[in-house]
């Protein structure tokens, strides 16, 4: 019975890690896109609409990144990868795959406009590190031990 509870606990930790990664990625993306690019302009962090935008972006990020993230989490768990670099690069890969899957369904995007794709990759890097901080440091311990 304790083994089943251990599996359920690990599953809960993975879900919380994925949710935290989605929120951190959305907050980072909102910070990147909210500034007007001028050196002295304040960042709109304390505004109410900013928090609403972060919540909506987190839901969208989690929706589009679920399938690629599931594959990356499964690989990390089965291989027992616990280093932050693997999770950061996996997060960038998940964000790239999610962006390509989302843009494939939408209207065609010009190849010259790469800024949204680069923002998504940066958000994926940050999300991978956030996932590592919550759940990735103990990846595969239920399978391989310490």
DABEL-V544754 format. One record per residue. N is the residue number from 1. NEAR is the number of other C-alpha atoms within 8 Angstrom. Layout:
n=N near=NEAR
n=N near=NEAR
This chain:
n=1 near=4
n=2 near=5
n=3 near=6
n=4 near=7
n=5 near=8
n=6 near=9
n=7 near=9
n=8 near=8
n=9 near=8
n=10 near=9
n=11 near=8
n=12 near=8
n=13 near=10
n=14 near=9
n=15 near=8
n=16 near=10
n=17 near=14
n=18 near=10
n=19 near=9
n=20 near=12
n=21 near=14
n=22 near=13
n=23 near=12
n=24 near=11
n=25 near=14
n=26 near=14
n=27 near=10
n=28 near=10
n=29 near=11
n=30 near=11
n=31 near=10
n=32 near=8
n=33 near=7
n=34 near=8
n=35 near=11
n=36 near=6
n=37 near=5
n=38 near=6
n=39 near=4
n=40 near=4
n=41 near=8
n=42 near=5
n=43 near=7
n=44 near=8
n=45 near=7
n=46 near=5
n=47 near=7
n=48 near=6
n=49 near=6
n=50 near=11
n=51 near=9
n=52 near=8
n=53 near=9
n=54 near=12
n=55 near=10
n=56 near=8
n=57 near=10
n=58 near=13
n=59 near=9
n=60 near=8
n=61 near=11
n=62 near=11
n=63 near=7
n=64 near=11
n=65 near=12
n=66 near=8
n=67 near=7
n=68 near=10
n=69 near=10
n=70 near=8
n=71 near=8
n=72 near=10
n=73 near=8
n=74 near=8
n=75 near=8
n=76 near=13
n=77 near=11
n=78 near=8
n=79 near=7
n=80 near=11
n=81 near=10
n=82 near=13
n=83 near=9
n=84 near=11
n=85 near=7
n=86 near=9
n=87 near=14
n=88 near=15
n=89 near=10
n=90 near=11
n=91 near=16
n=92 near=15
n=93 near=10
n=94 near=13
n=95 near=13
n=96 near=12
n=97 near=10
n=98 near=11
n=99 near=11
n=100 near=8
n=101 near=9
n=102 near=9
n=103 near=10
n=104 near=8
n=105 near=6
n=106 near=6
n=107 near=6
n=108 near=6
n=109 near=6
n=110 near=5
n=111 near=5
n=112 near=4
n=113 near=7
n=114 near=7
n=115 near=6
n=116 near=7
n=117 near=9
n=118 near=8
n=119 near=10
n=120 near=13
n=121 near=13
n=122 near=9
n=123 near=14
n=124 near=16
n=125 near=13
n=126 near=14
n=127 near=15
n=128 near=16
n=129 near=14
n=130 near=12
n=131 near=14
n=132 near=15
n=133 near=8
n=134 near=11
n=135 near=12
n=136 near=15
n=137 near=10
n=138 near=7
n=139 near=12
n=140 near=14
n=141 near=9
n=142 near=9
n=143 near=8
n=144 near=7
n=145 near=6
n=146 near=3
